[in-house]
Amino acid sequence: MVAPYAAREAASMSENTAAQARTTLVRMTALRLDLVEAGATADEATMAALAGDIAEQHATYEVLALTEIATFRAQLHGPLEG
């Protein structure tokens, strides 16, 4: 059985950036594809857990990316007022 991947990856990260979150997302997706190609999809609980971890990581990536974009915009043009 595959341990919850996102929790393992999050624990190993010293800083959390959109780039790191995307790298983790790509690795998790590759793991899912490897399991499918190896025929290891019979364990539905593991695949469901991995799918949930991937969805959670995708949401994390989106939030971090949007936060970084907003931060960069504010650095260039100043904070929004009004």
mmCIF file of the N, C-alpha and C atoms, coordinates in Angstrom:
data_MODEL
# 
_entry.id   MODEL 
# 
loop_
_atom_site.group_PDB 
_atom_site.id 
_atom_site.type_symbol 
_atom_site.label_atom_id 
_atom_site.label_alt_id 
_atom_site.label_comp_id 
_atom_site.label_asym_id 
_atom_site.label_entity_id 
_atom_site.label_seq_id 
_atom_site.pdbx_PDB_ins_code 
_atom_site.Cartn_x 
_atom_site.Cartn_y 
_atom_site.Cartn_z 
_atom_site.occupancy 
_atom_site.B_iso_or_equiv 
_atom_site.pdbx_formal_charge 
_atom_site.auth_seq_id 
_atom_site.auth_comp_id 
_atom_site.auth_asym_id 
_atom_site.auth_atom_id 
_atom_site.pdbx_PDB_model_num 
ATOM 1   N N  . MET A 1 1  ? 0.836   -1.186 0.000   1.00 0.00 ? 1  MET A N  1 
ATOM 2   C CA . MET A 1 1  ? 0.000   0.000  0.000   1.00 0.00 ? 1  MET A CA 1 
ATOM 3   C C  . MET A 1 1  ? 0.882   1.250  0.000   1.00 0.00 ? 1  MET A C  1 
ATOM 4   N N  . VAL A 1 2  ? 0.467   2.246  -0.731  1.00 0.00 ? 2  VAL A N  1 
ATOM 5   C CA . VAL A 1 2  ? 1.203   3.495  -0.829  1.00 0.00 ? 2  VAL A CA 1 
ATOM 6   C C  . VAL A 1 2  ? 0.771   4.397  0.326   1.00 0.00 ? 2  VAL A C  1 
ATOM 7   N N  . ALA A 1 3  ? 1.753   4.919  1.064   1.00 0.00 ? 3  ALA A N  1 
ATOM 8   C CA . ALA A 1 3  ? 1.434   5.856  2.148   1.00 0.00 ? 3  ALA A CA 1 
ATOM 9   C C  . ALA A 1 3  ? 0.960   7.164  1.552   1.00 0.00 ? 3  ALA A C  1 
ATOM 10  N N  . PRO A 1 4  ? 0.198   7.947  2.303   1.00 0.00 ? 4  PRO A N  1 
ATOM 11  C CA . PRO A 1 4  ? -0.258  9.231  1.764   1.00 0.00 ? 4  PRO A CA 1 
ATOM 12  C C  . PRO A 1 4  ? 0.922   10.061 1.281   1.00 0.00 ? 4  PRO A C  1 
ATOM 13  N N  . TYR A 1 5  ? 0.978   10.264 -0.009  1.00 0.00 ? 5  TYR A N  1 
ATOM 14  C CA . TYR A 1 5  ? 2.134   10.874 -0.658  1.00 0.00 ? 5  TYR A CA 1 
ATOM 15  C C  . TYR A 1 5  ? 2.269   12.348 -0.302  1.00 0.00 ? 5  TYR A C  1 
ATOM 16  N N  . ALA A 1 6  ? 1.179   13.073 -0.322  1.00 0.00 ? 6  ALA A N  1 
ATOM 17  C CA . ALA A 1 6  ? 1.249   14.515 -0.084  1.00 0.00 ? 6  ALA A CA 1 
ATOM 18  C C  . ALA A 1 6  ? 1.777   14.817 1.311   1.00 0.00 ? 6  ALA A C  1 
ATOM 19  N N  . ALA A 1 7  ? 1.342   14.054 2.295   1.00 0.00 ? 7  ALA A N  1 
ATOM 20  C CA . ALA A 1 7  ? 1.813   14.282 3.658   1.00 0.00 ? 7  ALA A CA 1 
ATOM 21  C C  . ALA A 1 7  ? 3.307   14.013 3.763   1.00 0.00 ? 7  ALA A C  1 
ATOM 22  N N  . ARG A 1 8  ? 3.776   12.967 3.099   1.00 0.00 ? 8  ARG A N  1 
ATOM 23  C CA . ARG A 1 8  ? 5.194   12.632 3.110   1.00 0.00 ? 8  ARG A CA 1 
ATOM 24  C C  . ARG A 1 8  ? 6.013   13.730 2.446   1.00 0.00 ? 8  ARG A C  1 
ATOM 25  N N  . GLU A 1 9  ? 5.542   14.225 1.312   1.00 0.00 ? 9  GLU A N  1 
ATOM 26  C CA . GLU A 1 9  ? 6.253   15.280 0.587   1.00 0.00 ? 9  GLU A CA 1 
ATOM 27  C C  . GLU A 1 9  ? 6.230   16.589 1.375   1.00 0.00 ? 9  GLU A C  1 
ATOM 28  N N  . ALA A 1 10 ? 5.089   16.930 1.935   1.00 0.00 ? 10 ALA A N  1 
ATOM 29  C CA . ALA A 1 10 ? 4.982   18.182 2.681   1.00 0.00 ? 10 ALA A CA 1 
ATOM 30  C C  . ALA A 1 10 ? 5.921   18.181 3.882   1.00 0.00 ? 10 ALA A C  1 
ATOM 31  N N  . ALA A 1 11 ? 6.064   17.043 4.523   1.00 0.00 ? 11 ALA A N  1 
ATOM 32  C CA . ALA A 1 11 ? 6.936   16.954 5.694   1.00 0.00 ? 11 ALA A CA 1 
ATOM 33  C C  . ALA A 1 11 ? 8.400   17.123 5.310   1.00 0.00 ? 11 ALA A C  1 
ATOM 34  N N  . SER A 1 12 ? 8.749   16.787 4.074   1.00 0.00 ? 12 SER A N  1 
ATOM 35  C CA . SER A 1 12 ? 10.149  16.856 3.663   1.00 0.00 ? 12 SER A CA 1 
ATOM 36  C C  . SER A 1 12 ? 10.538  18.217 3.083   1.00 0.00 ? 12 SER A C  1 
ATOM 37  N N  . MET A 1 13 ? 9.581   19.108 2.877   1.00 0.00 ? 13 MET A N  1 
ATOM 38  C CA . MET A 1 13 ? 9.877   20.400 2.269   1.00 0.00 ? 13 MET A CA 1 
ATOM 39  C C  . MET A 1 13 ? 10.265  21.417 3.340   1.00 0.00 ? 13 MET A C  1 
ATOM 40  N N  . SER A 1 14 ? 11.373  22.123 3.102   1.00 0.00 ? 14 SER A N  1 
ATOM 41  C CA . SER A 1 14 ? 11.774  23.157 4.048   1.00 0.00 ? 14 SER A CA 1 
ATOM 42  C C  . SER A 1 14 ? 11.097  24.481 3.719   1.00 0.00 ? 14 SER A C  1 
ATOM 43  N N  . GLU A 1 15 ? 10.841  24.741 2.443   1.00 0.00 ? 15 GLU A N  1 
ATOM 44  C CA . GLU A 1 15 ? 10.063  25.914 2.075   1.00 0.00 ? 15 GLU A CA 1 
ATOM 45  C C  . GLU A 1 15 ? 9.051   25.495 1.027   1.00 0.00 ? 15 GLU A C  1 
ATOM 46  N N  . ASN A 1 16 ? 7.940   26.177 0.996   1.00 0.00 ? 16 ASN A N  1 
ATOM 47  C CA . ASN A 1 16 ? 6.846   25.765 0.139   1.00 0.00 ? 16 ASN A CA 1 
ATOM 48  C C  . ASN A 1 16 ? 6.577   26.847 -0.898  1.00 0.00 ? 16 ASN A C  1 
ATOM 49  N N  . THR A 1 17 ? 6.994   26.594 -2.128  1.00 0.00 ? 17 THR A N  1 
ATOM 50  C CA . THR A 1 17 ? 6.763   27.527 -3.231  1.00 0.00 ? 17 THR A CA 1 
ATOM 51  C C  . THR A 1 17 ? 5.887   26.854 -4.271  1.00 0.00 ? 17 THR A C  1 
ATOM 52  N N  . ALA A 1 18 ? 5.362   27.659 -5.178  1.00 0.00 ? 18 ALA A N  1 
ATOM 53  C CA . ALA A 1 18 ? 4.540   27.106 -6.250  1.00 0.00 ? 18 ALA A CA 1 
ATOM 54  C C  . ALA A 1 18 ? 5.347   26.122 -7.097  1.00 0.00 ? 18 ALA A C  1 
ATOM 55  N N  . ALA A 1 19 ? 6.607   26.429 -7.336  1.00 0.00 ? 19 ALA A N  1 
ATOM 56  C CA . ALA A 1 19 ? 7.452   25.530 -8.134  1.00 0.00 ? 19 ALA A CA 1 
ATOM 57  C C  . ALA A 1 19 ? 7.620   24.185 -7.438  1.00 0.00 ? 19 ALA A C  1 
ATOM 58  N N  . GLN A 1 20 ? 7.843   24.211 -6.128  1.00 0.00 ? 20 GLN A N  1 
ATOM 59  C CA . GLN A 1 20 ? 7.978   22.951 -5.381  1.00 0.00 ? 20 GLN A CA 1 
ATOM 60  C C  . GLN A 1 20 ? 6.661   22.186 -5.375  1.00 0.00 ? 20 GLN A C  1 
ATOM 61  N N  . ALA A 1 21 ? 5.554   22.900 -5.206  1.00 0.00 ? 21 ALA A N  1 
ATOM 62  C CA . ALA A 1 21 ? 4.244   22.249 -5.202  1.00 0.00 ? 21 ALA A CA 1 
ATOM 63  C C  . ALA A 1 21 ? 3.958   21.609 -6.552  1.00 0.00 ? 21 ALA A C  1 
ATOM 64  N N  . ARG A 1 22 ? 4.350   22.281 -7.625  1.00 0.00 ? 22 ARG A N  1 
ATOM 65  C CA . ARG A 1 22 ? 4.140   21.721 -8.971  1.00 0.00 ? 22 ARG A CA 1 
ATOM 66  C C  . ARG A 1 22 ? 5.000   20.481 -9.180  1.00 0.00 ? 22 ARG A C  1 
ATOM 67  N N  . THR A 1 23 ? 6.242   20.525 -8.716  1.00 0.00 ? 23 THR A N  1 
ATOM 68  C CA . THR A 1 23 ? 7.118   19.362 -8.830  1.00 0.00 ? 23 THR A CA 1 
ATOM 69  C C  . THR A 1 23 ? 6.519   18.165 -8.094  1.00 0.00 ? 23 THR A C  1 
ATOM 70  N N  . THR A 1 24 ? 6.007   18.412 -6.896  1.00 0.00 ? 24 THR A N  1 
ATOM 71  C CA . THR A 1 24 ? 5.371   17.340 -6.135  1.00 0.00 ? 24 THR A CA 1 
ATOM 72  C C  . THR A 1 24 ? 4.145   16.811 -6.867  1.00 0.00 ? 24 THR A C  1 
ATOM 73  N N  . LEU A 1 25 ? 3.363   17.706 -7.436  1.00 0.00 ? 25 LEU A N  1 
ATOM 74  C CA . LEU A 1 25 ? 2.174   17.302 -8.188  1.00 0.00 ? 25 LEU A CA 1 
ATOM 75  C C  . LEU A 1 25 ? 2.543   16.433 -9.381  1.00 0.00 ? 25 LEU A C  1 
ATOM 76  N N  . VAL A 1 26 ? 3.588   16.813 -10.095 1.00 0.00 ? 26 VAL A N  1 
ATOM 77  C CA . VAL A 1 26 ? 4.043   16.024 -11.245 1.00 0.00 ? 26 VAL A CA 1 
ATOM 78  C C  . VAL A 1 26 ? 4.512   14.640 -10.797 1.00 0.00 ? 26 VAL A C  1 
ATOM 79  N N  . ARG A 1 27 ? 5.250   14.583 -9.688  1.00 0.00 ? 27 ARG A N  1 
ATOM 80  C CA . ARG A 1 27 ? 5.714   13.292 -9.175  1.00 0.00 ? 27 ARG A CA 1 
ATOM 81  C C  . ARG A 1 27 ? 4.556   12.398 -8.757  1.00 0.00 ? 27 ARG A C  1 
ATOM 82  N N  . MET A 1 28 ? 3.560   13.000 -8.111  1.00 0.00 ? 28 MET A N  1 
ATOM 83  C CA . MET A 1 28 ? 2.405   12.214 -7.675  1.00 0.00 ? 28 MET A CA 1 
ATOM 84  C C  . MET A 1 28 ? 1.622   11.672 -8.877  1.00 0.00 ? 28 MET A C  1 
ATOM 85  N N  . THR A 1 29 ? 1.472   12.506 -9.897  1.00 0.00 ? 29 THR A N  1 
ATOM 86  C CA . THR A 1 29 ? 0.772   12.071 -11.104 1.00 0.00 ? 29 THR A CA 1 
ATOM 87  C C  . THR A 1 29 ? 1.552   10.961 -11.802 1.00 0.00 ? 29 THR A C  1 
ATOM 88  N N  . ALA A 1 30 ? 2.868   11.082 -11.837 1.00 0.00 ? 30 ALA A N  1 
ATOM 89  C CA . ALA A 1 30 ? 3.705   10.033 -12.428 1.00 0.00 ? 30 ALA A CA 1 
ATOM 90  C C  . ALA A 1 30 ? 3.576   8.732  -11.638 1.00 0.00 ? 30 ALA A C  1 
ATOM 91  N N  . LEU A 1 31 ? 3.516   8.836  -10.316 1.00 0.00 ? 31 LEU A N  1 
ATOM 92  C CA . LEU A 1 31 ? 3.330   7.638  -9.484  1.00 0.00 ? 31 LEU A CA 1 
ATOM 93  C C  . LEU A 1 31 ? 2.015   6.960  -9.806  1.00 0.00 ? 31 LEU A C  1 
ATOM 94  N N  . ARG A 1 32 ? 0.953   7.745  -9.949  1.00 0.00 ? 32 ARG A N  1 
ATOM 95  C CA . ARG A 1 32 ? -0.348  7.172  -10.292 1.00 0.00 ? 32 ARG A CA 1 
ATOM 96  C C  . ARG A 1 32 ? -0.279  6.467  -11.641 1.00 0.00 ? 32 ARG A C  1 
ATOM 97  N N  . LEU A 1 33 ? 0.357   7.098  -12.627 1.00 0.00 ? 33 LEU A N  1 
ATOM 98  C CA . LEU A 1 33 ? 0.475   6.478  -13.947 1.00 0.00 ? 33 LEU A CA 1 
ATOM 99  C C  . LEU A 1 33 ? 1.317   5.203  -13.889 1.00 0.00 ? 33 LEU A C  1 
ATOM 100 N N  . ASP A 1 34 ? 2.386   5.217  -13.093 1.00 0.00 ? 34 ASP A N  1 
ATOM 101 C CA . ASP A 1 34 ? 3.209   4.014  -12.929 1.00 0.00 ? 34 ASP A CA 1 
ATOM 102 C C  . ASP A 1 34 ? 2.394   2.875  -12.327 1.00 0.00 ? 34 ASP A C  1 
ATOM 103 N N  . LEU A 1 35 ? 1.560   3.188  -11.338 1.00 0.00 ? 35 LEU A N  1 
ATOM 104 C CA . LEU A 1 35 ? 0.733   2.159  -10.714 1.00 0.00 ? 35 LEU A CA 1 
ATOM 105 C C  . LEU A 1 35 ? -0.281  1.593  -11.704 1.00 0.00 ? 35 LEU A C  1 
ATOM 106 N N  . VAL A 1 36 ? -0.849  2.457  -12.526 1.00 0.00 ? 36 VAL A N  1 
ATOM 107 C CA . VAL A 1 36 ? -1.806  2.004  -13.538 1.00 0.00 ? 36 VAL A CA 1 
ATOM 108 C C  . VAL A 1 36 ? -1.104  1.104  -14.552 1.00 0.00 ? 36 VAL A C  1 
ATOM 109 N N  . GLU A 1 37 ? 0.066   1.529  -15.021 1.00 0.00 ? 37 GLU A N  1 
ATOM 110 C CA . GLU A 1 37 ? 0.812   0.727  -15.997 1.00 0.00 ? 37 GLU A CA 1 
ATOM 111 C C  . GLU A 1 37 ? 1.263   -0.604 -15.421 1.00 0.00 ? 37 GLU A C  1 
ATOM 112 N N  . ALA A 1 38 ? 1.550   -0.642 -14.127 1.00 0.00 ? 38 ALA A N  1 
ATOM 113 C CA . ALA A 1 38 ? 1.990   -1.878 -13.475 1.00 0.00 ? 38 ALA A CA 1 
ATOM 114 C C  . ALA A 1 38 ? 0.818   -2.778 -13.115 1.00 0.00 ? 38 ALA A C  1 
ATOM 115 N N  . GLY A 1 39 ? -0.399  -2.296 -13.332 1.00 0.00 ? 39 GLY A N  1 
ATOM 116 C CA . GLY A 1 39 ? -1.574  -3.095 -13.018 1.00 0.00 ? 39 GLY A CA 1 
ATOM 117 C C  . GLY A 1 39 ? -1.896  -3.128 -11.536 1.00 0.00 ? 39 GLY A C  1 
ATOM 118 N N  . ALA A 1 40 ? -1.446  -2.144 -10.799 1.00 0.00 ? 40 ALA A N  1 
ATOM 119 C CA . ALA A 1 40 ? -1.649  -2.119 -9.352  1.00 0.00 ? 40 ALA A CA 1 
ATOM 120 C C  . ALA A 1 40 ? -2.911  -1.359 -8.966  1.00 0.00 ? 40 ALA A C  1 
ATOM 121 N N  . THR A 1 41 ? -3.864  -1.287 -9.874  1.00 0.00 ? 41 THR A N  1 
ATOM 122 C CA . THR A 1 41 ? -5.088  -0.537 -9.589  1.00 0.00 ? 41 THR A CA 1 
ATOM 123 C C  . THR A 1 41 ? -6.128  -1.371 -8.860  1.00 0.00 ? 41 THR A C  1 
ATOM 124 N N  . ALA A 1 42 ? -5.824  -2.626 -8.572  1.00 0.00 ? 42 ALA A N  1 
ATOM 125 C CA . ALA A 1 42 ? -6.785  -3.491 -7.886  1.00 0.00 ? 42 ALA A CA 1 
ATOM 126 C C  . ALA A 1 42 ? -7.061  -3.007 -6.470  1.00 0.00 ? 42 ALA A C  1 
ATOM 127 N N  . ASP A 1 43 ? -6.078  -2.391 -5.848  1.00 0.00 ? 43 ASP A N  1 
ATOM 128 C CA . ASP A 1 43 ? -6.274  -1.860 -4.500  1.00 0.00 ? 43 ASP A CA 1 
ATOM 129 C C  . ASP A 1 43 ? -6.952  -0.497 -4.618  1.00 0.00 ? 43 ASP A C  1 
ATOM 130 N N  . GLU A 1 44 ? -8.274  -0.529 -4.634  1.00 0.00 ? 44 GLU A N  1 
ATOM 131 C CA . GLU A 1 44 ? -9.041  0.693  -4.856  1.00 0.00 ? 44 GLU A CA 1 
ATOM 132 C C  . GLU A 1 44 ? -8.833  1.721  -3.746  1.00 0.00 ? 44 GLU A C  1 
ATOM 133 N N  . ALA A 1 45 ? -8.627  1.271  -2.529  1.00 0.00 ? 45 ALA A N  1 
ATOM 134 C CA . ALA A 1 45 ? -8.423  2.200  -1.411  1.00 0.00 ? 45 ALA A CA 1 
ATOM 135 C C  . ALA A 1 45 ? -7.138  3.003  -1.608  1.00 0.00 ? 45 ALA A C  1 
ATOM 136 N N  . THR A 1 46 ? -6.089  2.327  -2.066  1.00 0.00 ? 46 THR A N  1 
ATOM 137 C CA . THR A 1 46 ? -4.830  3.017  -2.313  1.00 0.00 ? 46 THR A CA 1 
ATOM 138 C C  . THR A 1 46 ? -4.971  4.021  -3.445  1.00 0.00 ? 46 THR A C  1 
ATOM 139 N N  . MET A 1 47 ? -5.620  3.613  -4.510  1.00 0.00 ? 47 MET A N  1 
ATOM 140 C CA . MET A 1 47 ? -5.796  4.512  -5.648  1.00 0.00 ? 47 MET A CA 1 
ATOM 141 C C  . MET A 1 47 ? -6.684  5.705  -5.273  1.00 0.00 ? 47 MET A C  1 
ATOM 142 N N  . ALA A 1 48 ? -7.704  5.460  -4.458  1.00 0.00 ? 48 ALA A N  1 
ATOM 143 C CA . ALA A 1 48 ? -8.570  6.551  -4.017  1.00 0.00 ? 48 ALA A CA 1 
ATOM 144 C C  . ALA A 1 48 ? -7.804  7.515  -3.124  1.00 0.00 ? 48 ALA A C  1 
ATOM 145 N N  . ALA A 1 49 ? -6.972  6.978  -2.241  1.00 0.00 ? 49 ALA A N  1 
ATOM 146 C CA . ALA A 1 49 ? -6.164  7.824  -1.367  1.00 0.00 ? 49 ALA A CA 1 
ATOM 147 C C  . ALA A 1 49 ? -5.186  8.661  -2.184  1.00 0.00 ? 49 ALA A C  1 
ATOM 148 N N  . LEU A 1 50 ? -4.572  8.035  -3.179  1.00 0.00 ? 50 LEU A N  1 
ATOM 149 C CA . LEU A 1 50 ? -3.636  8.759  -4.034  1.00 0.00 ? 50 LEU A CA 1 
ATOM 150 C C  . LEU A 1 50 ? -4.359  9.842  -4.833  1.00 0.00 ? 50 LEU A C  1 
ATOM 151 N N  . ALA A 1 51 ? -5.546  9.525  -5.329  1.00 0.00 ? 51 ALA A N  1 
ATOM 152 C CA . ALA A 1 51 ? -6.326  10.520 -6.072  1.00 0.00 ? 51 ALA A CA 1 
ATOM 153 C C  . ALA A 1 51 ? -6.683  11.698 -5.169  1.00 0.00 ? 51 ALA A C  1 
ATOM 154 N N  . GLY A 1 52 ? -7.023  11.411 -3.927  1.00 0.00 ? 52 GLY A N  1 
ATOM 155 C CA . GLY A 1 52 ? -7.315  12.483 -2.975  1.00 0.00 ? 52 GLY A CA 1 
ATOM 156 C C  . GLY A 1 52 ? -6.097  13.331 -2.684  1.00 0.00 ? 52 GLY A C  1 
ATOM 157 N N  . ASP A 1 53 ? -4.946  12.669 -2.528  1.00 0.00 ? 53 ASP A N  1 
ATOM 158 C CA . ASP A 1 53 ? -3.693  13.396 -2.297  1.00 0.00 ? 53 ASP A CA 1 
ATOM 159 C C  . ASP A 1 53 ? -3.345  14.285 -3.491  1.00 0.00 ? 53 ASP A C  1 
ATOM 160 N N  . ILE A 1 54 ? -3.564  13.772 -4.695  1.00 0.00 ? 54 ILE A N  1 
ATOM 161 C CA . ILE A 1 54 ? -3.284  14.545 -5.907  1.00 0.00 ? 54 ILE A CA 1 
ATOM 162 C C  . ILE A 1 54 ? -4.203  15.759 -5.974  1.00 0.00 ? 54 ILE A C  1 
ATOM 163 N N  . ALA A 1 55 ? -5.479  15.583 -5.666  1.00 0.00 ? 55 ALA A N  1 
ATOM 164 C CA . ALA A 1 55 ? -6.421  16.705 -5.683  1.00 0.00 ? 55 ALA A CA 1 
ATOM 165 C C  . ALA A 1 55 ? -6.024  17.761 -4.654  1.00 0.00 ? 55 ALA A C  1 
ATOM 166 N N  . GLU A 1 56 ? -5.614  17.313 -3.474  1.00 0.00 ? 56 GLU A N  1 
ATOM 167 C CA . GLU A 1 56 ? -5.184  18.244 -2.427  1.00 0.00 ? 56 GLU A CA 1 
ATOM 168 C C  . GLU A 1 56 ? -3.922  18.999 -2.853  1.00 0.00 ? 56 GLU A C  1 
ATOM 169 N N  . GLN A 1 57 ? -2.990  18.281 -3.457  1.00 0.00 ? 57 GLN A N  1 
ATOM 170 C CA . GLN A 1 57 ? -1.750  18.915 -3.912  1.00 0.00 ? 57 GLN A CA 1 
ATOM 171 C C  . GLN A 1 57 ? -2.026  19.905 -5.035  1.00 0.00 ? 57 GLN A C  1 
ATOM 172 N N  . HIS A 1 58 ? -2.973  19.580 -5.910  1.00 0.00 ? 58 HIS A N  1 
ATOM 173 C CA . HIS A 1 58 ? -3.342  20.481 -7.000  1.00 0.00 ? 58 HIS A CA 1 
ATOM 174 C C  . HIS A 1 58 ? -3.900  21.779 -6.430  1.00 0.00 ? 58 HIS A C  1 
ATOM 175 N N  . ALA A 1 59 ? -4.758  21.681 -5.429  1.00 0.00 ? 59 ALA A N  1 
ATOM 176 C CA . ALA A 1 59 ? -5.315  22.873 -4.787  1.00 0.00 ? 59 ALA A CA 1 
ATOM 177 C C  . ALA A 1 59 ? -4.210  23.692 -4.122  1.00 0.00 ? 59 ALA A C  1 
ATOM 178 N N  . THR A 1 60 ? -3.268  23.011 -3.466  1.00 0.00 ? 60 THR A N  1 
ATOM 179 C CA . THR A 1 60 ? -2.143  23.703 -2.833  1.00 0.00 ? 60 THR A CA 1 
ATOM 180 C C  . THR A 1 60 ? -1.326  24.455 -3.877  1.00 0.00 ? 60 THR A C  1 
ATOM 181 N N  . TYR A 1 61 ? -1.056  23.807 -4.991  1.00 0.00 ? 61 TYR A N  1 
ATOM 182 C CA . TYR A 1 61 ? -0.298  24.437 -6.071  1.00 0.00 ? 61 TYR A CA 1 
ATOM 183 C C  . TYR A 1 61 ? -1.013  25.694 -6.577  1.00 0.00 ? 61 TYR A C  1 
ATOM 184 N N  . GLU A 1 62 ? -2.325  25.591 -6.792  1.00 0.00 ? 62 GLU A N  1 
ATOM 185 C CA . GLU A 1 62 ? -3.079  26.734 -7.290  1.00 0.00 ? 62 GLU A CA 1 
ATOM 186 C C  . GLU A 1 62 ? -3.009  27.918 -6.320  1.00 0.00 ? 62 GLU A C  1 
ATOM 187 N N  . VAL A 1 63 ? -3.193  27.642 -5.033  1.00 0.00 ? 63 VAL A N  1 
ATOM 188 C CA . VAL A 1 63 ? -3.162  28.716 -4.037  1.00 0.00 ? 63 VAL A CA 1 
ATOM 189 C C  . VAL A 1 63 ? -1.785  29.368 -3.995  1.00 0.00 ? 63 VAL A C  1 
ATOM 190 N N  . LEU A 1 64 ? -0.736  28.546 -3.983  1.00 0.00 ? 64 LEU A N  1 
ATOM 191 C CA . LEU A 1 64 ? 0.621   29.104 -3.934  1.00 0.00 ? 64 LEU A CA 1 
ATOM 192 C C  . LEU A 1 64 ? 0.942   29.916 -5.181  1.00 0.00 ? 64 LEU A C  1 
ATOM 193 N N  . ALA A 1 65 ? 0.534   29.420 -6.344  1.00 0.00 ? 65 ALA A N  1 
ATOM 194 C CA . ALA A 1 65 ? 0.802   30.149 -7.589  1.00 0.00 ? 65 ALA A CA 1 
ATOM 195 C C  . ALA A 1 65 ? 0.075   31.494 -7.605  1.00 0.00 ? 65 ALA A C  1 
ATOM 196 N N  . LEU A 1 66 ? -1.187  31.498 -7.219  1.00 0.00 ? 66 LEU A N  1 
ATOM 197 C CA . LEU A 1 66 ? -1.940  32.745 -7.208  1.00 0.00 ? 66 LEU A CA 1 
ATOM 198 C C  . LEU A 1 66 ? -1.381  33.728 -6.181  1.00 0.00 ? 66 LEU A C  1 
ATOM 199 N N  . THR A 1 67 ? -0.959  33.208 -5.033  1.00 0.00 ? 67 THR A N  1 
ATOM 200 C CA . THR A 1 67 ? -0.361  34.069 -4.013  1.00 0.00 ? 67 THR A CA 1 
ATOM 201 C C  . THR A 1 67 ? 0.937   34.683 -4.518  1.00 0.00 ? 67 THR A C  1 
ATOM 202 N N  . GLU A 1 68 ? 1.761   33.885 -5.186  1.00 0.00 ? 68 GLU A N  1 
ATOM 203 C CA . GLU A 1 68 ? 3.018   34.418 -5.725  1.00 0.00 ? 68 GLU A CA 1 
ATOM 204 C C  . GLU A 1 68 ? 2.759   35.458 -6.804  1.00 0.00 ? 68 GLU A C  1 
ATOM 205 N N  . ILE A 1 69 ? 1.778   35.228 -7.654  1.00 0.00 ? 69 ILE A N  1 
ATOM 206 C CA . ILE A 1 69 ? 1.444   36.199 -8.699  1.00 0.00 ? 69 ILE A CA 1 
ATOM 207 C C  . ILE A 1 69 ? 0.977   37.507 -8.064  1.00 0.00 ? 69 ILE A C  1 
ATOM 208 N N  . ALA A 1 70 ? 0.116   37.418 -7.068  1.00 0.00 ? 70 ALA A N  1 
ATOM 209 C CA . ALA A 1 70 ? -0.377  38.627 -6.401  1.00 0.00 ? 70 ALA A CA 1 
ATOM 210 C C  . ALA A 1 70 ? 0.759   39.370 -5.694  1.00 0.00 ? 70 ALA A C  1 
ATOM 211 N N  . THR A 1 71 ? 1.664   38.616 -5.085  1.00 0.00 ? 71 THR A N  1 
ATOM 212 C CA . THR A 1 71 ? 2.801   39.226 -4.398  1.00 0.00 ? 71 THR A CA 1 
ATOM 213 C C  . THR A 1 71 ? 3.707   39.953 -5.392  1.00 0.00 ? 71 THR A C  1 
ATOM 214 N N  . PHE A 1 72 ? 3.993   39.314 -6.508  1.00 0.00 ? 72 PHE A N  1 
ATOM 215 C CA . PHE A 1 72 ? 4.838   39.947 -7.522  1.00 0.00 ? 72 PHE A CA 1 
ATOM 216 C C  . PHE A 1 72 ? 4.167   41.191 -8.100  1.00 0.00 ? 72 PHE A C  1 
ATOM 217 N N  . ARG A 1 73 ? 2.861   41.116 -8.326  1.00 0.00 ? 73 ARG A N  1 
ATOM 218 C CA . ARG A 1 73 ? 2.131   42.271 -8.846  1.00 0.00 ? 73 ARG A CA 1 
ATOM 219 C C  . ARG A 1 73 ? 2.208   43.432 -7.858  1.00 0.00 ? 73 ARG A C  1 
ATOM 220 N N  . ALA A 1 74 ? 2.042   43.127 -6.578  1.00 0.00 ? 74 ALA A N  1 
ATOM 221 C CA . ALA A 1 74 ? 2.106   44.167 -5.554  1.00 0.00 ? 74 ALA A CA 1 
ATOM 222 C C  . ALA A 1 74 ? 3.505   44.765 -5.469  1.00 0.00 ? 74 ALA A C  1 
ATOM 223 N N  . GLN A 1 75 ? 4.519   43.960 -5.653  1.00 0.00 ? 75 GLN A N  1 
ATOM 224 C CA . GLN A 1 75 ? 5.887   44.482 -5.625  1.00 0.00 ? 75 GLN A CA 1 
ATOM 225 C C  . GLN A 1 75 ? 6.148   45.417 -6.800  1.00 0.00 ? 75 GLN A C  1 
ATOM 226 N N  . LEU A 1 76 ? 5.545   45.115 -7.930  1.00 0.00 ? 76 LEU A N  1 
ATOM 227 C CA . LEU A 1 76 ? 5.745   45.952 -9.122  1.00 0.00 ? 76 LEU A CA 1 
ATOM 228 C C  . LEU A 1 76 ? 4.921   47.239 -9.095  1.00 0.00 ? 76 LEU A C  1 
ATOM 229 N N  . HIS A 1 77 ? 3.674   47.124 -8.637  1.00 0.00 ? 77 HIS A N  1 
ATOM 230 C CA . HIS A 1 77 ? 2.734   48.233 -8.781  1.00 0.00 ? 77 HIS A CA 1 
ATOM 231 C C  . HIS A 1 77 ? 2.205   48.773 -7.458  1.00 0.00 ? 77 HIS A C  1 
ATOM 232 N N  . GLY A 1 78 ? 2.627   48.237 -6.350  1.00 0.00 ? 78 GLY A N  1 
ATOM 233 C CA . GLY A 1 78 ? 2.131   48.691 -5.056  1.00 0.00 ? 78 GLY A CA 1 
ATOM 234 C C  . GLY A 1 78 ? 0.851   47.987 -4.673  1.00 0.00 ? 78 GLY A C  1 
ATOM 235 N N  . PRO A 1 79 ? 0.456   48.106 -3.415  1.00 0.00 ? 79 PRO A N  1 
ATOM 236 C CA . PRO A 1 79 ? -0.762  47.430 -2.954  1.00 0.00 ? 79 PRO A CA 1 
ATOM 237 C C  . PRO A 1 79 ? -2.017  48.044 -3.566  1.00 0.00 ? 79 PRO A C  1 
ATOM 238 N N  . LEU A 1 80 ? -3.045  47.233 -3.709  1.00 0.00 ? 80 LEU A N  1 
ATOM 239 C CA . LEU A 1 80 ? -4.318  47.735 -4.200  1.00 0.00 ? 80 LEU A CA 1 
ATOM 240 C C  . LEU A 1 80 ? -4.972  48.579 -3.120  1.00 0.00 ? 80 LEU A C  1 
ATOM 241 N N  . GLU A 1 81 ? -5.588  49.661 -3.539  1.00 0.00 ? 81 GLU A N  1 
ATOM 242 C CA . GLU A 1 81 ? -6.291  50.528 -2.597  1.00 0.00 ? 81 GLU A CA 1 
ATOM 243 C C  . GLU A 1 81 ? -7.693  50.786 -3.121  1.00 0.00 ? 81 GLU A C  1 
ATOM 244 N N  . GLY A 1 82 ? -8.651  50.774 -2.214  1.00 0.00 ? 82 GLY A N  1 
ATOM 245 C CA . GLY A 1 82 ? -10.001 51.125 -2.600  1.00 0.00 ? 82 GLY A CA 1 
ATOM 246 C C  . GLY A 1 82 ? -10.922 50.048 -2.647  1.00 0.00 ? 82 GLY A C  1 
# 
